Amino acid sequence: METLIIENPNESDIKEASRIIRSGGLVVFPTETVYGLGASALDPEAAKKIYAAKGRPSDNPLIIHLSRAEEAEKYCYTNEKFYKLAECFMPGPLTVILPKRDIIPMEVTGGLSTVAVRVPMNEIALELIKSSEVPIAAPSANISGRPSPTCPIHVINDLGGKVDAILCGGECEVGLESTIVRCEADGTVSQLRPGAITPEMLSAAMGGAEVIDLSTRKLDDDEKPIAPGMKYRHYAPKAKVTVLVGDREKIFKYMEELSSKEEIGFLTDFETAKKLGKNAFSYGKRDSAKEMAHNLFKNLREFDEHEEIKQVYADMPKLQGLGLAVYNRLIKAAGFDVREIK
């Protein structure tokens, strides 16, 4: 397949991309979180193409993208909590899981009776959805298991020749996928994947209501994921990743003792990486979870440019606010291989 790559898409380009969506094709587009691999959320055959292009397990549900929160009524059964959250965070990096209507095919939801919905905060994405006149189902635009793409070259490297078109819109602002929450009929709200919208922000939007965090629990092998990114190894470079936890001074000493080995790489904060030198990649200043989140996937991909690196040790960020989202992606990249340094 020849992929149409469109730099700085204009109105005419977006109309052509929407024509591809309506005809059952695949279009990659930017969002504020990561790049998405889009197809019509009303077309079961188009959904199958998404799974095939990514090599994604068919029980891993997709998110449908809308241009306005009010459109959710057509595709799922909404509730009061949804609209409270939508008022505060849509458009934005928040996804809400709700019971689906029959119009959304099971191929989009991984066989679930629920559907994940969000309204992206990116002009190219919003114009594409509006012009397509259908909701767009879109996971991250990468080969399944690889770090999510935050700039066009990541997408081209992974999906060039596997999709119909790529709309290039520069580097993504957030750099991590959206926060995912589930709104139950009884009013319970659970966080299934952390992101830029933190539990504290969610609680405040709902008048102080509790948000139950289920984002770091490892699913059993026979357990069905109810949200994207919950079960399978994700975000991983080719090298094995291990997350280090414990006393910071002891972690640094452990890394320092290994720093002379060519096959060992490190992902840590700016200050520590500077001390370690070669094969140490920084994903931001230690006191800036926002910076770490923005750079995480880009840094994980950089390890693939160093074939000599077979093992990566990642230093855990502070587990506060957006730092929890960074940690969530790190433990998924590591396949839950977490080592305590004593």
Beta strands, then each sheet from edge to edge (+ up, - down):
strand 1: 4-7
strand 2: 27-29
strand 3: 36-40
strand 4: 63-65
strand 5: 94-99
strand 6: 114-118
strand 7: 136-137
strand 8: 165-168
strand 9: 179-183
strand 10: 189-193
strand 11: 211-213
strand 12: 240-246
strand 13: 264-268
strand 14: 280-282
strand 15: 311-315
strand 16: 338-341
sheet 1: 1+ 8+ 2+ 3- 7+ 4- 6- 5+ 9+ 10- 11-
sheet 2: 14+ 13+ 15+ 12+ 16+
end
